Amino acid sequence: MKTLTELREFSLFALLLAIISIVLATICAKGNKKKGKTTPEVAGSWPVIGHLHLLGGRNQLLHKTLGGMADEYGSIFSIRLGIHPAIVVSDWEIVKECFTANDRVFSTRPKSLALKIMAYNQTTFGFAPYGRYWRDIRKLVMVELLSNHRLELLKHVRDSETSLHMKDFYEKSSRNGGQVVVEMKQRLSDMAMNIIVRMISGKRYFSADAKGNQEAKRCQEALRHFFYLVGLNLASDAVPLFSWLDLVEGYTGKMKRTARELDCVLGSWVDEHRRIRLNRSISEEEKDFIHVMLSIMDDSNVSVDEADTTVKSSCLSPKQHHWRLSSGQGYLPSLTNSKQQAQGGDHLHPLTGVRPQEDSECFRLQIYDGKESNKMEKRRRVEFDKGTADNNLVGGNVCVFELMRLGKKVAPRAFVEGAY
């Protein structure tokens, strides 16, 4: 009887706390509204969930829903994603101002449960918030891994991996009488994985060793789950009080399993490099990205656990970019048109494969461009408390760029190349 009474009292207390939270959130939202010119807000907002009920319909895609709102409210308007205010932009001129004159303002990603669990509390280079830590990690990655000097030193890695894969194609073709069907997307993804892993850890992942291939497949599967879970719209991201829904639906458990898989692989690389460093000295030619990061961490007087976490989160960033590039191989079908173009005598445009191309040459072919959607992110967090472009945006807003609508007005390539 006593337990039942305590349960009722706790339920009443929780209900009162929820009501007070809703009232305070409403008051704060009204207090944040500034006088002057502001972005129009879509009508129909509900307490706590905001406009989520308007965006969650099953009969229409999200970008079409936002496009319909843009037709009614203009090229820039505001909505509420749960308790978070958001600005939706669907005009190229405004987007250009966001990423040029105010690039620092829009350089931070919104926080999410997925990044907290799987991206080492959002400390990876690709997902870390803008600040001193992000600038330091970016400098290390750009200098020690992606600089022109480092890429030139590691050119033999790219050359050897390309040669090995071409040799494998030739051997398979010879065994099958000169013709063989090859899954190019998987093979190119494997080659990109090998190149990046060798640059980071100095080891080759996909090889004739079945055990090594099994470990590589496990890593690829973990990366696939990583990007699937990062792309989900979770209840806790909109309303933190609803975090239990993610647990009930199983998303939290999947994130933790994926985080353990990635941490296991990255941790084994770091441990292996630490053992090598203890047994012998490392020459300059043998140094890979992990060796460089460990040397920097040893000189910075940080704990082993903190150093390992920093190294693993830094190693995860290039693998994330590899997965984005490998998912943007939609231009492969255009390769099949080269033969028909050559037979038709169409020499108005350069043909792919007419002459050998070196990776150091300055050339621009359409099939080598990544997906346009990879060149611009769809969400950014506003990290300032001043007005921009005659619109008083409040710090903490989430800025959503409606890519599908932008693509219909201006070719993304023209914007990226500076035509607009």
Helices and strands as residue ranges (DSSP letters): H 2-32, H 52-55, H 62-73, E 76-81, E 84-89, H 92-99, H 113-118, H 132-144, H 148-153, H 155-175, H 184-201, H 210-230, H 235-238, G 240-242, H 243-248, H 251-279, H 289-299, H 304-326, G 332-337, H 338-343, G 366-368, G 372-375, E 379-381, E 398-401, H 403-409, H 412-416
